[in-house]
Amino acid sequence: TLKFDKDGTFRGSAGCNRFSGSYSVEGELITVKSLSFTEMYCNGPPGVMVQEQQVLSHLSNSTRFSINDPYLALSYYDEERLLVFEKA
């Protein structure tokens, strides 16, 4: 999950742990800053810890966003789509 707040902060869950940080936006560019997360270990479901590492890495490497309702895509410039979230 991922929720951006209007005050420039965000928060979410990567499967087991929660994360938060701040962001800034200029046009379609996004800068993720101050990413922090809890450090619990989860046994399951299988692969959840690998998934978390990938989500947090992709989130911190995101430089561009696009919204195609109900989807939010975070990308590394125009080179690679990193994460896609669906509006709840």
N, C-alpha and C positions, 0 to 999 in steps of 0.2 A: 504494500500500500504506500501511497505518497500523497501528502496534502501540503499544498503551498498556501500560506497565509498572506494577506495583503500587507502585513508589516515587514515582509522580507525574510520571514522564517519558513522553514518547512519541517515536517516530521513524517514518520512512517514506520513500517515494519518490513524487514527483509526475509521474513519467514520464521525466525526464532527471536531475534533481537530487534529492539527498537532503535531508531536513529533520528537525528535532528541536525539542524544547521541553519545557515542563512544563505540567501541568494540575491542576485541582482539581475535585472533584465534590461537589455537595450535592443529594441527591435525584436528580432528572432534569436538574439544571442542571450545565453544564460551563463552566469558564473556562479558556481556552487562554492560556498565558503564555510569554514568552521564545522565540517562534518564530524559529528561525534556519535557514538553508539554504545549500547550496553554490551557486555562481554560474557554472556551466558553461553554454555555449551548445550546443544540439543542433540539427543540421540536419534531422533526421527522427526519427520519421515526421512528415509534414506536420501542423502545428497543435500539436505537442507543447509549444512554448514558451507558447502561449496557454493551453493546458490547464493547465500548471503555474501560471501566474499566477492562474487561476480557482481551482484547488485550494487554493493557499496563502491566497488572499483568503477563500474560504469557510471554511477551517479556522480562521483567526483570528477570523472573525465568528460562529462557532458558539456558541450559548448553551444549547442543550438537546440531549440525546441520547435515543435509544430503541433498544432491542435487541429484535428479533423474529427469533430464531435461524433462519437463519444470518446475518442482516443487522444492521448497526449504521448508524443514520441520525443525522446531525448536522444540526441545524436552527437557524434564527434564531428564537428563542422558538417560538411556535406558528404563526408567519406564513409561513415558507418553509422547505422542506426543501432543504438545501444540498448535502450529500454522502451517499452510501450506499455502504457497504463490505460485501463478502461475506466471511464467515469462510473461511479457507483450510484 
